[in-house]
Amino acid sequence: MEDSIFLSASVPDPKRYPEFAETSNPVAITSAVRALVHVTLGRRVLVWGGHPAITPMIKVVAEEMDLDYGAWVKLYQSRYFEDQFPQDNEQFRNIVFTDNIENNLDKSLRHMRERMFSENNFKAAVFVGGMAGIIDEFELFEQLQPGKNIIPVLSTGGATLNVAKKINEKLGDDLANDLDYVRLFHRKLELSEREDRFSSPDAQPKDIVNRYWKRC
């Protein structure tokens, strides 16, 4: 889809990255991820790189919504982590496995991210919490998907705060202060609450007005 949404998110590990954990808000991170799934599922394809803390959150919300989410999510997973794949991966039918490059973590992640950003056409990227990988994904996203909407949810803290510093434009105060994440994402993604949810992207009308469950 031409208006897919990229999610870059993680809960900072205080042992590995105390500088990011110190500013992060795990409750806000969870709430933001849940809200993004609620807003996009059945309306926009959500793409992310597999993370053991984030994938289970997405699975739980998708199941709570009682919607066949297989066609609406796209999970990229590097085979570098093959022996550590979360069990929840098995629930996502739309998984893209990327190569383990020379058994090197940095090279393998770079390869996975290059594929994510070259194989999809995104409308926006949402950044939530996170550690150093969030910054790497932001920089590569800007390089391979220039001009797309960048949404750093500042209230979640972590490396997302560093992403905001790298953006050469004024950010709205709502990214730091609006904790109603459902409302925030509807507004920032320009996605109307009146859009219906569809079984698959193929079933969704091309004309956005024809997706509305309630006509003006």
C-alpha atoms as a printed R data frame, in Angstrom:
    type eleno elety resid chain resno       x       y      z
1   ATOM     1    CA   MET     A     1   0.000   0.000  0.000
2   ATOM     2    CA   GLU     A     2   1.131   3.510 -0.713
3   ATOM     3    CA   ASP     A     3   0.055   4.778  2.698
4   ATOM     4    CA   SER     A     4   1.590   2.167  5.000
5   ATOM     5    CA   ILE     A     5   2.710   3.227  8.471
6   ATOM     6    CA   PHE     A     6   6.128   2.345  9.865
7   ATOM     7    CA   LEU     A     7   6.470   1.790 13.607
8   ATOM     8    CA   SER     A     8   9.839   2.083 15.331
9   ATOM     9    CA   ALA     A     9   9.484   1.289 19.027
10  ATOM    10    CA   SER     A    10  11.020  -0.514 21.979
11  ATOM    11    CA   VAL     A    11  11.111  -0.414 25.751
12  ATOM    12    CA   PRO     A    12  14.647   0.663 26.793
13  ATOM    13    CA   ASP     A    13  16.688  -1.855 28.754
14  ATOM    14    CA   PRO     A    14  18.132  -0.044 31.808
15  ATOM    15    CA   LYS     A    15  21.161  -2.353 31.872
16  ATOM    16    CA   ARG     A    16  22.136  -1.860 28.216
17  ATOM    17    CA   TYR     A    17  21.001   1.731 27.713
18  ATOM    18    CA   PRO     A    18  20.490   3.491 31.061
19  ATOM    19    CA   GLU     A    19  20.558   6.899 29.336
20  ATOM    20    CA   PHE     A    20  17.450   6.005 27.314
21  ATOM    21    CA   ALA     A    21  15.732   4.110 30.130
22  ATOM    22    CA   GLU     A    22  16.069   7.119 32.424
23  ATOM    23    CA   THR     A    23  13.848   9.290 30.221
24  ATOM    24    CA   SER     A    24  11.472   6.592 28.995
25  ATOM    25    CA   ASN     A    25   7.952   5.897 30.233
26  ATOM    26    CA   PRO     A    26   7.121   2.186 29.757
27  ATOM    27    CA   VAL     A    27   3.418   2.747 30.469
28  ATOM    28    CA   ALA     A    28   3.264   5.485 27.844
29  ATOM    29    CA   ILE     A    29   5.180   3.308 25.354
30  ATOM    30    CA   THR     A    30   2.693   0.479 25.797
31  ATOM    31    CA   SER     A    31  -0.269   2.841 25.537
32  ATOM    32    CA   ALA     A    32   1.078   4.491 22.391
33  ATOM    33    CA   VAL     A    33   1.752   1.185 20.619
34  ATOM    34    CA   ARG     A    34  -1.703  -0.105 21.542
35  ATOM    35    CA   ALA     A    35  -3.317   3.109 20.327
36  ATOM    36    CA   LEU     A    36  -1.468   2.998 17.009
37  ATOM    37    CA   VAL     A    37  -2.665  -0.550 16.361
38  ATOM    38    CA   HIS     A    38  -6.214   0.477 17.286
39  ATOM    39    CA   VAL     A    39  -6.156   3.428 14.888
40  ATOM    40    CA   THR     A    40  -4.525   1.667 11.923
41  ATOM    41    CA   LEU     A    41  -5.742  -1.937 11.976
42  ATOM    42    CA   GLY     A    42  -8.091  -2.602  9.081
43  ATOM    43    CA   ARG     A    43  -7.317   0.835  7.660
44  ATOM    44    CA   ARG     A    44  -3.565   1.045  7.009
45  ATOM    45    CA   VAL     A    45  -0.817  -1.563  6.780
46  ATOM    46    CA   LEU     A    46   1.440  -1.376  9.843
47  ATOM    47    CA   VAL     A    47   5.089  -2.365  9.283
48  ATOM    48    CA   TRP     A    48   7.770  -2.884 11.917
49  ATOM    49    CA   GLY     A    49  11.021  -4.718 12.583
50  ATOM    50    CA   GLY     A    50  10.472  -7.549 15.043
51  ATOM    51    CA   HIS     A    51  11.209  -6.619 18.631
52  ATOM    52    CA   PRO     A    52  10.515  -9.000 21.557
53  ATOM    53    CA   ALA     A    53   8.802  -6.291 23.610
54  ATOM    54    CA   ILE     A    54   6.682  -4.800 20.824
55  ATOM    55    CA   THR     A    55   5.456  -7.761 18.768
56  ATOM    56    CA   PRO     A    56   3.456  -9.274 21.679
57  ATOM    57    CA   MET     A    57   1.757  -5.905 22.309
58  ATOM    58    CA   ILE     A    58   0.614  -5.720 18.701
59  ATOM    59    CA   LYS     A    59  -0.642  -9.309 18.765
60  ATOM    60    CA   VAL     A    60  -2.713  -8.741 21.911
61  ATOM    61    CA   VAL     A    61  -4.424  -5.592 20.632
62  ATOM    62    CA   ALA     A    62  -5.115  -7.146 17.232
63  ATOM    63    CA   GLU     A    63  -6.760 -10.150 18.874
64  ATOM    64    CA   GLU     A    64  -8.793  -7.926 21.198
65  ATOM    65    CA   MET     A    65 -10.226  -6.150 18.141
66  ATOM    66    CA   ASP     A    66 -11.444  -9.482 16.739
67  ATOM    67    CA   LEU     A    67 -10.194  -8.618 13.258
68  ATOM    68    CA   ASP     A    68  -8.226 -10.876 10.931
69  ATOM    69    CA   TYR     A    69  -5.029  -8.866 11.111
70  ATOM    70    CA   GLY     A    70  -2.828 -11.022  8.877
71  ATOM    71    CA   ALA     A    71  -3.206  -8.784  5.831
72  ATOM    72    CA   TRP     A    72  -2.850  -5.530  7.767
73  ATOM    73    CA   VAL     A    73   0.470  -6.055  9.511
74  ATOM    74    CA   LYS     A    74   3.898  -6.751  8.053
75  ATOM    75    CA   LEU     A    75   6.650  -7.919 10.354
76  ATOM    76    CA   TYR     A    76  10.302  -7.942  9.294
77  ATOM    77    CA   GLN     A    77  12.537 -10.301 11.228
78  ATOM    78    CA   SER     A    78  16.276 -10.863 10.769
79  ATOM    79    CA   ARG     A    79  17.460 -14.464 10.793
80  ATOM    80    CA   TYR     A    80  20.344 -13.278 12.955
81  ATOM    81    CA   PHE     A    81  17.876 -13.672 15.845
82  ATOM    82    CA   GLU     A    82  16.502 -17.017 14.641
83  ATOM    83    CA   ASP     A    83  17.095 -18.773 17.946
84  ATOM    84    CA   GLN     A    84  15.416 -15.894 19.815
85  ATOM    85    CA   PHE     A    85  12.231 -15.371 17.770
86  ATOM    86    CA   PRO     A    86   9.271 -14.539 20.039
87  ATOM    87    CA   GLN     A    87   6.615 -17.251 20.084
88  ATOM    88    CA   ASP     A    88   4.118 -14.568 19.060
89  ATOM    89    CA   ASN     A    89   5.783 -14.442 15.628
90  ATOM    90    CA   GLU     A    90   3.875 -17.614 14.780
91  ATOM    91    CA   GLN     A    91   0.604 -15.660 14.902
92  ATOM    92    CA   PHE     A    92   1.640 -13.252 12.135
93  ATOM    93    CA   ARG     A    93   1.198 -14.744  8.676
94  ATOM    94    CA   ASN     A    94   2.828 -11.786  6.966
95  ATOM    95    CA   ILE     A    95   6.442 -12.116  8.121
96  ATOM    96    CA   VAL     A    96   9.420 -11.193  5.948
97  ATOM    97    CA   PHE     A    97  12.564 -12.992  7.063
98  ATOM    98    CA   THR     A    98  15.788 -11.246  6.116
99  ATOM    99    CA   ASP     A    99  19.274 -12.719  5.830
100 ATOM   100    CA   ASN     A   100  21.795 -13.098  8.598
101 ATOM   101    CA   ILE     A   101  24.720 -11.177  7.140
102 ATOM   102    CA   GLU     A   102  28.063 -12.708  8.145
103 ATOM   103    CA   ASN     A   103  26.595 -13.467 11.572
104 ATOM   104    CA   ASN     A   104  27.123  -9.769 12.310
105 ATOM   105    CA   LEU     A   105  24.431  -7.920 14.271
106 ATOM   106    CA   ASP     A   106  24.955  -4.461 12.779
107 ATOM   107    CA   LYS     A   107  25.152  -5.729  9.192
108 ATOM   108    CA   SER     A   108  22.107  -7.944  9.647
109 ATOM   109    CA   LEU     A   109  19.994  -5.142 11.106
110 ATOM   110    CA   ARG     A   110  21.114  -2.748  8.388
111 ATOM   111    CA   HIS     A   111  20.095  -5.272  5.732
112 ATOM   112    CA   MET     A   112  16.683  -5.813  7.362
113 ATOM   113    CA   ARG     A   113  16.017  -2.087  7.575
114 ATOM   114    CA   GLU     A   114  17.129  -1.446  4.009
115 ATOM   115    CA   ARG     A   115  14.629  -4.041  2.838
116 ATOM   116    CA   MET     A   116  11.843  -2.566  4.976
117 ATOM   117    CA   PHE     A   117  12.368   0.907  3.596
118 ATOM   118    CA   SER     A   118  12.909  -0.125 -0.027
119 ATOM   119    CA   GLU     A   119  10.066  -2.652 -0.308
120 ATOM   120    CA   ASN     A   120   7.307  -0.436  1.125
121 ATOM   121    CA   ASN     A   121   5.969   3.010  0.308
122 ATOM   122    CA   PHE     A   122   5.217   4.724  3.606
123 ATOM   123    CA   LYS     A   123   2.990   7.650  4.415
124 ATOM   124    CA   ALA     A   124   4.549   8.155  7.859
125 ATOM   125    CA   ALA     A   125   6.925   6.785 10.474
126 ATOM   126    CA   VAL     A   126   5.973   6.720 14.162
127 ATOM   127    CA   PHE     A   127   8.726   6.641 16.797
128 ATOM   128    CA   VAL     A   128   7.923   5.475 20.326
129 ATOM   129    CA   GLY     A   129  10.365   5.175 23.246
130 ATOM   130    CA   GLY     A   130  13.328   3.135 22.140
131 ATOM   131    CA   MET     A   131  17.081   2.766 22.263
132 ATOM   132    CA   ALA     A   132  19.914   3.362 19.776
133 ATOM   133    CA   GLY     A   133  18.174   1.316 17.077
134 ATOM   134    CA   ILE     A   134  15.401   3.904 16.936
135 ATOM   135    CA   ILE     A   135  17.912   6.549 15.866
136 ATOM   136    CA   ASP     A   136  19.424   4.221 13.248
137 ATOM   137    CA   GLU     A   137  15.964   3.537 11.818
138 ATOM   138    CA   PHE     A   138  15.102   7.224 11.713
139 ATOM   139    CA   GLU     A   139  18.265   8.124  9.821
140 ATOM   140    CA   LEU     A   140  17.841   5.330  7.274
141 ATOM   141    CA   PHE     A   141  14.120   6.034  6.880
142 ATOM   142    CA   GLU     A   142  14.841   9.661  6.050
143 ATOM   143    CA   GLN     A   143  17.429   8.551  3.512
144 ATOM   144    CA   LEU     A   144  15.304   5.936  1.744
145 ATOM   145    CA   GLN     A   145  11.839   7.459  2.269
146 ATOM   146    CA   PRO     A   146  12.523  11.205  1.989
147 ATOM   147    CA   GLY     A   147   9.780  13.720  2.607
148 ATOM   148    CA   LYS     A   148   7.527  11.386  4.579
149 ATOM   149    CA   ASN     A   149   5.763  12.388  7.788
150 ATOM   150    CA   ILE     A   150   7.861  11.797 10.934
151 ATOM   151    CA   ILE     A   151   5.946  11.435 14.206
152 ATOM   152    CA   PRO     A   152   8.148  11.177 17.322
153 ATOM   153    CA   VAL     A   153   5.867  10.620 20.312
154 ATOM   154    CA   LEU     A   154   7.882  12.667 22.790
155 ATOM   155    CA   SER     A   155   5.808  11.750 25.831
156 ATOM   156    CA   THR     A   156   7.173   8.192 25.601
157 ATOM   157    CA   GLY     A   157  10.767   9.383 26.102
158 ATOM   158    CA   GLY     A   158  13.774   7.204 25.303
159 ATOM   159    CA   ALA     A   159  15.627   7.573 22.003
160 ATOM   160    CA   THR     A   160  12.542   9.207 20.495
161 ATOM   161    CA   LEU     A   161  13.719  12.408 22.195
162 ATOM   162    CA   ASN     A   162  16.955  12.164 20.197
163 ATOM   163    CA   VAL     A   163  14.980  11.661 16.988
164 ATOM   164    CA   ALA     A   164  13.074  14.871 17.683
165 ATOM   165    CA   LYS     A   165  16.349  16.795 18.022
166 ATOM   166    CA   LYS     A   166  17.407  15.624 14.569
167 ATOM   167    CA   ILE     A   167  14.263  16.889 12.861
168 ATOM   168    CA   ASN     A   168  14.773  20.288 11.295
169 ATOM   169    CA   GLU     A   169  11.292  21.597 11.912
170 ATOM   170    CA   LYS     A   170   9.128  22.738 14.787
171 ATOM   171    CA   LEU     A   171   7.156  19.938 16.379
172 ATOM   172    CA   GLY     A   172   3.716  20.411 17.850
173 ATOM   173    CA   ASP     A   173   3.390  20.536 21.630
174 ATOM   174    CA   ASP     A   174   0.819  17.755 21.382
175 ATOM   175    CA   LEU     A   175   3.563  15.181 20.757
176 ATOM   176    CA   ALA     A   176   4.827  15.869 24.273
177 ATOM   177    CA   ASN     A   177   1.587  16.668 26.072
178 ATOM   178    CA   ASP     A   178  -1.351  14.834 24.468
179 ATOM   179    CA   LEU     A   179  -1.624  11.468 26.213
180 ATOM   180    CA   ASP     A   180  -4.825  10.564 24.365
181 ATOM   181    CA   TYR     A   181  -2.813   8.591 21.836
182 ATOM   182    CA   VAL     A   182  -5.805   7.423 19.830
183 ATOM   183    CA   ARG     A   183  -6.828  11.004 19.184
184 ATOM   184    CA   LEU     A   184  -3.202  12.007 18.588
185 ATOM   185    CA   PHE     A   185  -2.646   9.358 15.905
186 ATOM   186    CA   HIS     A   186  -5.923  10.059 14.145
187 ATOM   187    CA   ARG     A   187  -4.812  13.675 13.875
188 ATOM   188    CA   LYS     A   188  -1.137  13.170 13.023
189 ATOM   189    CA   LEU     A   189  -1.803  10.421 10.487
190 ATOM   190    CA   GLU     A   190  -4.721  12.353  8.987
191 ATOM   191    CA   LEU     A   191  -6.839   9.235  9.387
192 ATOM   192    CA   SER     A   192 -10.519   9.932  9.971
193 ATOM   193    CA   GLU     A   193 -12.384   8.129 12.730
194 ATOM   194    CA   ARG     A   194 -15.146   7.641 10.164
195 ATOM   195    CA   GLU     A   195 -13.040   5.296  8.061
196 ATOM   196    CA   ASP     A   196 -14.424   1.781  8.209
197 ATOM   197    CA   ARG     A   197 -12.198  -1.234  8.783
198 ATOM   198    CA   PHE     A   198 -11.816  -3.728  5.949
199 ATOM   199    CA   SER     A   199 -10.849  -7.391  5.799
200 ATOM   200    CA   SER     A   200  -7.821  -6.695  3.601
201 ATOM   201    CA   PRO     A   201  -6.150  -3.848  1.693
202 ATOM   202    CA   ASP     A   202  -7.556  -5.302 -1.540
203 ATOM   203    CA   ALA     A   203 -11.091  -4.957 -0.165
204 ATOM   204    CA   GLN     A   204 -10.538  -1.314  0.773
205 ATOM   205    CA   PRO     A   205 -11.818   1.287 -1.738
206 ATOM   206    CA   LYS     A   206  -9.098   3.405 -3.336
207 ATOM   207    CA   ASP     A   207 -11.129   6.583 -2.810
208 ATOM   208    CA   ILE     A   208 -10.905   7.505  0.874
209 ATOM   209    CA   VAL     A   209 -14.396   9.043  0.902
210 ATOM   210    CA   ASN     A   210 -15.822   5.650 -0.079
211 ATOM   211    CA   ARG     A   211 -14.256   4.130  3.036
212 ATOM   212    CA   TYR     A   212 -16.351   6.201  5.412
213 ATOM   213    CA   TRP     A   213 -18.941   4.330  7.426
214 ATOM   214    CA   LYS     A   214 -20.955   7.514  7.786
215 ATOM   215    CA   ARG     A   215 -21.412   9.906  4.880
216 ATOM   216    CA   CYS     A   216 -21.480  13.676  5.363
